[in-house]
């Protein structure tokens, strides 16, 4: 299970959410039906225990300024970044107490725009019905907007992390890291920002690594990322600001994961039971990599 400030879910914004949903399902993910937020974004999820994949599109541009949090408009933020290019537009960090965690984030130097609350009706596998309740604490970054975050607290986790909904045919069962493209001239400032939450980072090839309650955050320059993950899409290279370009996942069964990747037709490399999707454009300008492990 995740804990406060662990990686919860980067939001991968795409123009055609249905196509990416179909591709992820072909890769063996169990995806939720496409839903709608009141601020104009559409969404589909692959749920894990305490974290998830979220892909997002825009279904109604006229709603993108609805339900603001202070001066921050969730829908407009996603829309503006999607108009620039596909990819991670902002990211959720796990929260067990959105008020206390927001205060801690502010003390660490993050800006708090405000809070949003919303819920959705759900029907559980046994037929019982309930309504989720979620609080977001928005932490926009005006200097590096694609590294804006929000804290996400699920007040009724029993209606979200339902065991039957966490099972994926490819046996993927969680996030274990993200990779941020950050050139050397801004790495020191980013390291200082994240260290205030996660403690000292360690040096790695091309940058730094920090440990969260749910996976690692890597800050790496272009050369190191391309050597490790693959060639960065042209759209990302044209976007000079730091941004999340990769997600790492845990899986359990190598045979099943390979079967679904093969049947999906998506290109990958495999080495020592690590499967790497080298064409980030196929998954919303986001590299995906899979590591075998139980935790």
FENKA-V644072 format. One record per helix or strand of 3 or more residues. SS is the DSSP state (H for helix, E for strand). FROM is the first residue (numbers start at 1). LEN is the number of residues. Records with the same first field share a line. If there is no record, write none. Layout:
SS: FROM-LEN, FROM-LEN
This chain:
E: 7-7, 41-7, 52-7, 87-9, 114-5, 121-3, 129-3, 134-6, 149-6, 172-10, 202-3, 207-6, 215-6, 243-9, 269-3, 274-4, 287-6
H: 17-10, 61-3, 74-11, 98-10, 145-3, 157-3, 163-4, 184-15, 222-7, 234-4, 254-11, 280-4
